[in-house]
Amino acid sequence: MDNGNEKQVFEFGEFRVDGSTRTLLNRGQNVTLTSKVFDTLLFLVTNHGRLVDKDELMREIWFDTIVEENNLNKNISKLRQVLGEKPGEHRFIATVPGKGYKFVAPVTELRPQLSAGATGSKDIATPSAPHALDPDAPIQKRAAGRWVFPLVIASAALLVGFGLYYVRSRPSSAPAQTVSTLAVLPFKPLVAESREEALEMGMADTLIARLSGDRGLIVRPLGSVRKFTDIDQDVQAAGRELGVEWVLDGSIQRSGENIRVNVRLIDVASGSSVWSGTYDEQFTNIFSVQDRITGKVAEALKLRLGGGNDASANQNTRNPEAYRLYLQGRYYSRKITPPDVRRGIEFFQRAIDADPAYALAYAGMADAYRSLPINGDVPSADVMPLAKAAAQKALEIDPQNADAHTVLGWVGFWYDHDWKGAEGEFKRAIELNRNNSDAYLGHSVLLTCLGRHKDAIEQMAKARELDPLSLITGALQGQTFLFAGQYERAIESLNKTFEIDPNFWVGHIQLARVFIQQNDFERAIAEAEKAKQFSGGNSEAILLAGYAHAKAGRPEKARQALALLIAMRTQGRITNYNAAMVYNALGRPDEALAELQQAVDNRDVRLILLRVDPKWDNLRNDQRFILIQERLNFE
C-alpha cells in the first residue's frame, strides 16, 4: 500500500495509529495486526468521515493482487474485533449496505511540525476530548449497556469555542481577518436507516443561533446549509460552496433515552480536521447541555473576537420535550408550503403548551403565521393578528429576540401598512443580530415597495452575502432587480437560484414577471406553469399565466385563469389582487379597480407592490387608483 499518509499519526477514542512505525496502540499497549489488516485500518482512518466503496478499498489494499471481496470482509471483521465493537455497533466502522464502509469515529490528526533551526520534528496535537479543556467535566462510566460520556453537547461546544480560538491563533502569512466565517452543517445519522431529520437539522439550527451573536463571526444561516444533508457529504466541498473558512460537521443518533454526538471542526482550505470529539448524554438533559454550549462557545469567541451579545440568553426552554417539539415546528414551517406550515404551527403550539415561557417557540409560530397569506392566500385577518400577538409575546419574554422583531417588521407593512414602524423593527432586528439575513431580506422588500431601489439592492446584497445559498433570498433578489428595472441582473440572480433547486416555485414566479416586462409572453407563460406545478396551484402563478395570455392576444385563456382565481374564494382564499391584475390585462379597468378596493378591505398582502409594479401604470392617473394608494399609507 503506497500512501502519503503513512508518516502521519492519528488518534481516535483510546487508540493511536502510527503510519510510520505501522503500529496500533490501545491505551499505550501495542496491538498486533497483520499487514493487510493494518493497511485497511490506516486507509479508513485517513479517509474518516467519507464513504469508501469496496472496490476502492480493495484496490488500495491489494493493489498488486486480485482477491475476492471475502478477503476484505475478513479484514473488517478482524478490525471490529480488535477495536472492541459489539455486533450491530457502529462506534468506529459503519457498513453502508451495497456500497462500502465509513470510519465514523472522530479522528485527531497529529501532524509532524519542524522546529525553527532544527532537523527533528514533534507531533502537534489538537484537542480531542472534553476533559482536556474542562477539568471539571471528567469522563465517568455509566452502568453496563449505557453510553459513557457526560455533558455531551456542552463539551462539544467548549471544543467549538476553543477550537475556533486555536485556529485563529495559528501563525499565518496571510493578513489577519477581522471577520471570520463558519458554517454548521446539518447533523447526520450514524446509520442511514435511523434518520431523525428534525433533530439533525435542529441541532445545527441551535448551534447556528448560538454562534451568531458575535459581530466578529459570520455564521451561515440554516437556509444556506440545509441542503447539505447527505450522509456522504464532502465537507470541504460544502465549505467551499458556502464560502467559509471553517465548517462544523457532526452526527447525532438517538437510542431510546440516550443520544450520541460526534463533532469535528474542519479547516476548509486544507480539509484537515482541526479537532474532534465524541460525546454521549441522556436526551432528557439536552437543554441544560445546550445551555452550557451557549456559555462556553460565547466565552471562547469573546476571548478571541472581542464582543458578542447575550441576545439569546433568555430564548430557551428548560423543558426537553418543549425543545423537541420546537425542532419539529422549525423543520416543518421552513418548508413554506401551507400544509407543512400549519403542521409546524401545531408543533410550536405544543411546545408552548409544554413551556408557556418559551420565547423561541412564540417567535417561530409568529413567523409561520405571517407566511400563510403570501404562500397560501389565507385571509390576512385570520392570521396576521395571531402572528403579531405571538411576536409580541416572544418580546415580552425576551426583548432582544431578533426574529420576533423581524416578524413585526413584516406584519407592519404587509398588514398594518405602517411603513415607518416596520422599517424600525427591521433595523432593530439587525442591531440585535447582524447575522440575521431574514431581517435584511425583509428590509429590502419594504424598500422595494417604497421605490427606494438603490437602498433595497444594498440590503438584499447583505442578505445574500450572509445566506448565499438561500432559495428565497435568491428569488427575492431577482424581484428586487426586477422592480428596479434591471432585468438582466434579475435573470442572472434567478438562474443562480435554479442551479441550487430548479423546481423552486417562487423563483419561477419572479422569472415569469421578468419575461412579462420584456414582452416575452410565451416564456412568461412557461415559467408561470412551472410555478403552478411546483407550488401545487399557487394563485400568483395562475394570475401571471392569465395576464400573459391576455397580453399575447388569447383572452379566452385569460378568462379561464380569472374564473379559476374567483372559484378559489369558495375555499376561503383571498385572490382579489390577482383577479384585479387579470381584469386589467383584459382591458376591463372598472372590474380591476373594484377588485382592488376589495383587496384593500381584505388587507391582501400583495397590495404592497401596487406602487412599483409597472403592470398598473395605465391606471395611475385614475382617481380611484390614487385613493387606493392613499389607503395603503405609501410615503
SULRA-V219901 format. One record per residue. RES is the residue in one small letter. PSI is psi in radians with two decimals (none if undefined). OMEGA is omega as a letter, one per 20 degrees, with the letter a starting at -180 (none if undefined). BURIAL is + if it has 24 or more other ideal C-beta (glycine too) atoms within 12 Angstrom, else -. Layout:
{{RES & PSI & OMEGA & BURIAL} {RES & PSI & OMEGA & BURIAL}}
This chain:
{{m & 2.03 & a & +} {d & 1.80 & a & -} {n & 2.19 & r & -} {g & -0.24 & a & -} {n & 0.07 & a & +} {e & -0.32 & r & -} {k & 0.04 & a & -} {q & 2.80 & a & +} {v & 2.37 & a & +} {f & 2.55 & r & +} {e & 2.45 & r & +} {f & 2.25 & a & +} {g & -2.29 & r & +} {e & 0.16 & a & +} {f & 2.68 & r & +} {r & 2.19 & r & +} {v & 2.26 & a & +} {d & 1.98 & a & +} {g & -0.49 & a & +} {s & -0.70 & r & -} {t & -0.09 & a & -} {r & 0.93 & r & +} {t & 2.64 & r & -} {l & 2.18 & r & +} {l & 2.42 & r & -} {n & 1.84 & a & -} {r & 0.70 & r & -} {g & -0.17 & a & -} {q & 2.34 & a & -} {n & 2.40 & r & -} {v & 2.16 & a & +} {t & 2.23 & r & -} {l & 2.59 & r & +} {t & 2.86 & a & -} {s & -0.82 & a & -} {k & -0.60 & r & +} {v & -0.72 & r & +} {f & -0.76 & r & +} {d & -0.70 & r & +} {t & -0.80 & r & +} {l & -0.83 & a & +} {l & -0.70 & a & +} {f & -0.73 & r & +} {l & -0.75 & a & +} {v & -0.74 & r & +} {t & -0.59 & a & +} {n & 0.54 & a & +} {h & 2.48 & a & +} {g & -0.14 & a & +} {r & 2.40 & r & +} {l & 2.12 & r & +} {v & 2.04 & a & +} {d & 2.79 & a & -} {k & -0.70 & a & +} {d & -0.75 & r & -} {e & -0.76 & a & -} {l & -0.74 & a & +} {m & -0.64 & r & +} {r & -0.68 & a & -} {e & -0.69 & a & +} {i & -0.72 & a & +} {w & 0.97 & a & +} {f & -0.36 & a & -} {d & 0.16 & a & -} {t & 2.53 & r & -} {i & 2.09 & a & -} {v & 2.93 & r & -} {e & 2.82 & a & -} {e & -0.44 & a & -} {n & -0.57 & r & -} {n & -0.71 & r & -} {l & -0.76 & a & +} {n & -0.69 & r & -} {k & -0.69 & r & -} {n & -0.77 & r & +} {i & -0.74 & r & +} {s & -0.73 & r & -} {k & -0.72 & r & +} {l & -0.76 & r & +} {r & -0.66 & r & +} {q & -0.78 & a & -} {v & -0.66 & a & +} {l & -0.09 & r & +} {g & 0.36 & r & -} {e & 2.37 & r & +} {k & 2.82 & r & -} {p & 2.27 & r & -} {g & -0.09 & a & -} {e & 2.57 & a & -} {h & 0.84 & a & +} {r & -0.57 & a & +} {f & -0.88 & a & +} {i & 2.17 & r & +} {a & 2.38 & r & +} {t & 2.23 & r & +} {v & 1.81 & a & +} {p & 2.30 & r & -} {g & -0.07 & a & -} {k & -1.11 & a & -} {g & -2.45 & a & +} {y & 2.69 & r & +} {k & 2.28 & r & +} {f & 1.89 & a & +} {v & -0.26 & a & +} {a & 2.50 & r & +} {p & 2.43 & a & +} {v & 2.34 & r & +} {t & 2.20 & r & +} {e & 2.22 & r & +} {l & 1.84 & a & +} {r & 2.24 & r & +} {p & 2.39 & a & -} {q & 2.19 & a & -} {l & 2.38 & r & -} {s & 2.66 & a & -} {a & 2.21 & r & -} {g & 0.21 & a & -} {a & 2.73 & r & -} {t & -0.26 & r & -} {g & 3.14 & r & -} {s & 2.82 & r & -} {k & 2.68 & a & -} {d & 2.24 & r & -} {i & 1.96 & a & -} {a & 2.61 & r & +} {t & 2.72 & a & +} {p & 2.42 & r & +} {s & -0.03 & a & +} {a & 2.48 & a & +} {p & -0.61 & a & +} {h & -0.26 & r & -} {a & -0.37 & a & +} {l & -0.51 & a & +} {d & 1.70 & a & +} {p & -0.24 & r & -} {d & 0.00 & a & -} {a & 1.18 & a & +} {p & 2.64 & r & -} {i & 2.24 & r & +} {q & 2.55 & r & -} {k & 2.50 & r & -} {r & -3.10 & r & -} {a & 2.76 & a & -} {a & 2.44 & r & -} {g & -0.09 & r & -} {r & 2.72 & r & -} {w & 2.93 & b & +} {v & -0.71 & a & +} {f & 2.38 & r & +} {p & 2.88 & r & +} {l & 1.11 & a & +} {v & -1.26 & a & +} {i & -0.48 & r & +} {a & -0.82 & r & +} {s & -0.65 & r & +} {a & -0.75 & a & +} {a & -0.65 & r & +} {l & -0.73 & r & +} {l & -0.65 & r & +} {v & -0.87 & a & +} {g & -0.92 & a & +} {f & -0.53 & r & +} {g & -0.77 & r & +} {l & -0.69 & r & +} {y & -0.74 & a & +} {y & -0.85 & a & +} {v & -0.51 & r & +} {r & -0.51 & a & +} {s & 0.02 & r & -} {r & 2.53 & r & -} {p & 2.49 & a & -} {s & 2.52 & r & -} {s & -0.25 & a & -} {a & 2.66 & r & -} {p & 2.56 & r & -} {a & 2.42 & r & -} {q & 2.44 & a & -} {t & -0.41 & r & -} {v & 2.24 & r & -} {s & 2.80 & a & +} {t & 2.39 & a & +} {l & 2.49 & r & +} {a & 2.36 & r & +} {v & 1.92 & a & +} {l & 2.68 & r & +} {p & 2.37 & r & +} {f & 2.67 & a & +} {k & 2.77 & r & +} {p & 2.66 & r & +} {l & -0.57 & r & +} {v & 2.21 & a & +} {a & -0.57 & a & +} {e & -0.16 & a & -} {s & 0.84 & a & -} {r & 2.49 & r & -} {e & 1.51 & a & +} {e & -0.63 & r & +} {a & -0.72 & r & +} {l & -0.74 & a & +} {e & -0.81 & r & +} {m & -0.64 & a & +} {g & -0.65 & r & +} {m & -0.75 & r & +} {a & -0.77 & a & +} {d & -0.75 & a & +} {t & -0.82 & a & +} {l & -0.65 & r & +} {i & -0.83 & a & +} {a & -0.73 & a & +} {r & -0.60 & a & +} {l & -0.11 & a & +} {s & 0.03 & a & +} {g & -0.20 & a & +} {d & 2.32 & a & +} {r & -0.28 & r & +} {g & 0.00 & a & +} {l & 2.17 & r & +} {i & 2.11 & r & +} {v & 2.18 & a & +} {r & 2.34 & a & +} {p & 2.99 & a & +} {l & -0.61 & a & +} {g & -0.54 & a & +} {s & -0.51 & a & +} {v & -0.19 & a & +} {r & -0.30 & r & +} {k & -0.23 & a & +} {f & 1.04 & a & +} {t & -0.10 & a & +} {d & 2.39 & a & -} {i & -0.57 & a & +} {d & 0.39 & a & +} {q & 2.30 & r & +} {d & 1.87 & a & -} {v & -0.73 & a & +} {q & -0.72 & r & +} {a & -0.68 & r & -} {a & -0.75 & r & +} {g & -0.70 & r & +} {r & -0.74 & r & -} {e & -0.61 & r & +} {l & -0.20 & r & +} {g & 0.73 & a & -} {v & 2.85 & r & +} {e & -0.61 & a & +} {w & 2.56 & r & +} {v & 2.25 & r & +} {l & 2.04 & a & +} {d & 2.48 & a & +} {g & 3.03 & r & +} {s & 2.67 & r & +} {i & 2.37 & a & +} {q & 2.33 & r & +} {r & 2.35 & r & +} {s & 1.80 & a & -} {g & -2.13 & a & -} {e & 0.12 & a & -} {n & 2.67 & r & +} {i & 2.59 & r & +} {r & 2.34 & a & +} {v & 2.21 & r & +} {n & 2.41 & a & +} {v & 2.55 & r & +} {r & 2.63 & r & +} {l & 2.15 & a & +} {i & 2.30 & r & +} {d & 1.96 & a & +} {v & -0.65 & a & +} {a & -0.76 & a & -} {s & -0.35 & a & -} {g & 0.08 & a & +} {s & 2.67 & r & +} {s & 2.00 & a & +} {v & -0.69 & r & +} {w & 2.87 & r & +} {s & 2.84 & r & +} {g & 2.70 & r & +} {t & 2.33 & a & +} {y & 2.66 & r & +} {d & 2.61 & r & +} {e & 2.82 & r & +} {q & 2.46 & a & +} {f & -0.52 & a & +} {t & -0.27 & r & -} {n & 0.21 & a & +} {i & -0.58 & a & +} {f & -0.80 & r & +} {s & -0.59 & r & +} {v & -0.81 & a & +} {q & -0.47 & r & +} {d & -0.71 & r & +} {r & -0.65 & r & +} {i & -0.88 & a & +} {t & -0.87 & a & +} {g & -0.80 & a & +} {k & -0.77 & a & +} {v & -0.80 & r & +} {a & -0.71 & r & +} {e & -0.80 & a & +} {a & -0.74 & a & +} {l & -0.66 & r & +} {k & -0.63 & r & +} {l & -0.63 & a & -} {r & -0.72 & a & +} {l & -0.30 & r & +} {g & 1.61 & r & -} {g & -2.60 & a & -} {g & 3.04 & r & +} {n & 3.02 & a & +} {d & 0.63 & a & -} {a & -0.47 & a & +} {s & 0.13 & a & +} {a & -0.59 & a & -} {n & 0.25 & a & +} {q & -0.08 & a & +} {n & 3.01 & r & +} {t & 2.69 & r & +} {r & 0.10 & a & -} {n & 1.93 & a & +} {p & -0.56 & r & +} {e & -0.69 & r & +} {a & -0.72 & r & +} {y & -0.76 & r & +} {r & -0.73 & r & +} {l & -0.64 & r & +} {y & -0.76 & r & +} {l & -0.70 & r & +} {q & -0.72 & r & +} {g & -0.79 & r & +} {r & -0.72 & a & +} {y & -0.83 & a & +} {y & -0.69 & a & +} {s & -0.47 & a & +} {r & -0.15 & r & +} {k & -0.26 & r & +} {i & -0.18 & r & +} {t & 2.44 & a & +} {p & -0.78 & r & +} {p & -0.69 & r & -} {d & -0.68 & r & +} {v & -0.76 & r & +} {r & -0.64 & r & +} {r & -0.68 & r & +} {g & -0.72 & r & +} {i & -0.68 & r & +} {e & -0.73 & r & -} {f & -0.70 & r & +} {f & -0.73 & a & +} {q & -0.69 & r & +} {r & -0.62 & r & +} {a & -0.72 & r & +} {i & -0.66 & r & +} {d & -0.64 & r & -} {a & -0.54 & r & +} {d & 1.67 & a & +} {p & -0.14 & r & -} {a & 0.49 & a & -} {y & 1.67 & a & +} {a & -0.76 & a & +} {l & -0.64 & r & +} {a & -0.71 & r & +} {y & -0.74 & r & +} {a & -0.70 & r & +} {g & -0.74 & r & +} {m & -0.73 & r & +} {a & -0.80 & a & +} {d & -0.64 & r & +} {a & -0.80 & r & +} {y & -0.77 & a & +} {r & -0.33 & a & +} {s & -0.32 & a & +} {l & -0.70 & a & +} {p & -0.67 & a & +} {i & -0.53 & a & +} {n & -0.43 & a & +} {g & 0.22 & r & +} {d & 0.43 & r & +} {v & 2.38 & r & +} {p & 2.22 & a & +} {s & -0.67 & a & +} {a & -0.37 & a & -} {d & -0.50 & a & -} {v & -0.50 & a & +} {m & -0.73 & r & +} {p & -0.58 & r & -} {l & -0.71 & r & +} {a & -0.78 & a & +} {k & -0.77 & a & +} {a & -0.72 & a & -} {a & -0.72 & r & +} {a & -0.72 & r & +} {q & -0.63 & r & +} {k & -0.71 & r & +} {a & -0.72 & a & +} {l & -0.48 & r & +} {e & -0.67 & r & -} {i & -0.76 & a & +} {d & 1.71 & a & +} {p & -0.24 & a & -} {q & 0.38 & r & +} {n & 1.80 & a & +} {a & -0.63 & a & +} {d & -0.67 & r & +} {a & -0.71 & r & +} {h & -0.65 & r & +} {t & -0.77 & r & +} {v & -0.76 & r & +} {l & -0.53 & r & +} {g & -0.84 & r & +} {w & -0.85 & a & +} {v & -0.64 & a & +} {g & -0.76 & a & +} {f & -0.39 & r & +} {w & -0.71 & a & +} {y & -0.84 & a & +} {d & -0.27 & a & +} {h & 0.64 & r & +} {d & 1.47 & a & -} {w & -0.75 & a & +} {k & -0.79 & r & -} {g & -0.69 & r & -} {a & -0.75 & r & +} {e & -0.63 & r & +} {g & -0.65 & r & -} {e & -0.75 & r & +} {f & -0.73 & r & +} {k & -0.66 & r & +} {r & -0.70 & r & +} {a & -0.70 & a & +} {i & -0.67 & r & +} {e & -0.70 & a & -} {l & -0.57 & a & +} {n & 1.73 & a & +} {r & -0.07 & r & +} {n & 0.06 & a & +} {n & 1.60 & a & +} {s & -0.52 & a & +} {d & -0.60 & r & +} {a & -0.75 & r & +} {y & -0.69 & r & +} {l & -0.90 & a & +} {g & -0.72 & r & +} {h & -0.70 & r & +} {s & -0.77 & r & +} {v & -0.74 & r & +} {l & -0.81 & a & +} {l & -0.66 & r & +} {t & -0.80 & a & +} {c & -0.47 & r & +} {l & -0.02 & r & +} {g & 0.22 & r & +} {r & 1.23 & a & +} {h & -0.65 & r & +} {k & -0.82 & r & -} {d & -0.65 & r & +} {a & -0.74 & r & +} {i & -0.70 & r & +} {e & -0.78 & r & -} {q & -0.67 & r & +} {m & -0.60 & r & +} {a & -0.67 & r & +} {k & -0.72 & r & +} {a & -0.72 & a & +} {r & -0.61 & r & +} {e & -0.73 & r & +} {l & -0.55 & a & +} {d & 1.16 & a & +} {p & -0.39 & a & +} {l & 0.17 & r & +} {s & 2.23 & a & +} {l & -0.81 & a & +} {i & -0.62 & r & +} {t & -0.73 & r & +} {g & -0.73 & a & +} {a & -0.76 & a & +} {l & -0.40 & r & +} {q & -0.66 & r & +} {g & -0.73 & r & +} {q & -0.70 & r & +} {t & -0.82 & r & +} {f & -0.65 & a & +} {l & -0.93 & a & +} {f & -0.20 & r & +} {a & 0.00 & r & +} {g & 0.23 & a & -} {q & 1.34 & a & +} {y & -0.68 & a & +} {e & -0.68 & r & -} {r & -0.60 & r & +} {a & -0.81 & r & +} {i & -0.72 & r & +} {e & -0.79 & r & -} {s & -0.74 & a & +} {l & -0.67 & r & +} {n & -0.62 & r & +} {k & -0.63 & r & +} {t & -0.71 & a & +} {f & -0.39 & r & +} {e & -0.52 & r & -} {i & -0.80 & r & +} {d & 1.78 & a & -} {p & -0.20 & a & -} {n & 0.20 & a & -} {f & 1.94 & a & +} {w & -0.56 & r & +} {v & -0.62 & r & +} {g & -0.70 & r & +} {h & -0.56 & r & +} {i & -0.85 & a & +} {q & -0.65 & a & +} {l & -0.63 & r & +} {a & -0.71 & r & +} {r & -0.75 & r & +} {v & -0.82 & a & +} {f & -0.58 & r & +} {i & -0.76 & r & +} {q & -0.42 & r & +} {q & 0.12 & a & -} {n & 0.43 & r & -} {d & 1.32 & a & -} {f & -0.54 & r & +} {e & -0.75 & r & -} {r & -0.59 & r & +} {a & -0.75 & r & +} {i & -0.74 & r & +} {a & -0.74 & r & +} {e & -0.68 & r & +} {a & -0.67 & r & +} {e & -0.66 & r & +} {k & -0.77 & r & +} {a & -0.70 & r & +} {k & -0.77 & a & +} {q & -0.85 & a & -} {f & -0.39 & a & +} {s & -0.21 & a & +} {g & 0.46 & r & -} {g & 0.62 & r & +} {n & 2.40 & a & +} {s & -0.53 & r & +} {e & -0.56 & r & +} {a & -0.72 & r & +} {i & -0.75 & r & +} {l & -0.87 & a & +} {l & -0.66 & r & +} {a & -0.78 & r & +} {g & -0.75 & r & +} {y & -0.81 & a & +} {a & -0.68 & r & +} {h & -0.74 & a & +} {a & -0.79 & a & +} {k & -0.43 & r & +} {a & 0.03 & r & +} {g & 0.44 & r & -} {r & 1.25 & a & -} {p & -0.53 & a & -} {e & -0.73 & r & -} {k & -0.70 & r & +} {a & -0.71 & r & +} {r & -0.57 & r & -} {q & -0.75 & r & -} {a & -0.71 & r & +} {l & -0.77 & r & +} {a & -0.67 & r & -} {l & -0.71 & r & +} {l & -0.74 & a & +} {i & -0.65 & r & +} {a & -0.50 & r & -} {m & -0.39 & a & +} {r & -0.43 & r & +} {t & -0.29 & r & -} {q & 0.16 & a & -} {g & 0.27 & a & -} {r & 2.47 & a & +} {i & 1.97 & a & +} {t & 0.35 & a & +} {n & -0.79 & a & +} {y & -0.78 & a & +} {n & -0.72 & r & +} {a & -0.68 & r & +} {a & -0.68 & a & +} {m & -0.65 & r & +} {v & -0.73 & r & +} {y & -0.74 & a & +} {n & -0.72 & r & +} {a & -0.52 & r & +} {l & 0.01 & a & +} {g & 0.58 & a & -} {r & 1.30 & a & -} {p & -0.58 & a & -} {d & -0.81 & r & -} {e & -0.66 & r & +} {a & -0.79 & a & +} {l & -0.60 & r & +} {a & -0.71 & r & -} {e & -0.66 & r & +} {l & -0.68 & r & +} {q & -0.75 & r & +} {q & -0.62 & r & +} {a & -0.70 & r & +} {v & -0.76 & r & +} {d & -0.64 & a & -} {n & -0.01 & a & +} {r & 0.82 & r & +} {d & 2.15 & a & +} {v & -0.37 & a & +} {r & -0.17 & r & +} {l & -0.31 & a & +} {i & -0.39 & a & +} {l & 0.03 & a & +} {l & -0.65 & a & +} {r & -0.51 & a & +} {v & -0.20 & a & +} {d & 2.06 & a & +} {p & -0.31 & a & +} {k & -0.21 & r & +} {w & 0.09 & a & +} {d & -0.53 & a & -} {n & -0.24 & a & -} {l & 0.01 & a & +} {r & -0.37 & r & -} {n & -0.04 & r & -} {d & 2.26 & a & -} {q & -0.60 & r & -} {r & -0.70 & r & -} {f & -0.72 & r & +} {i & -0.74 & r & -} {l & -0.63 & r & -} {i & -0.77 & r & +} {q & -0.65 & r & +} {e & -0.62 & r & -} {r & -0.37 & a & -} {l & -0.01 & r & +} {n & 0.56 & r & +} {f & 2.46 & a & +} {e & none & none & -}}
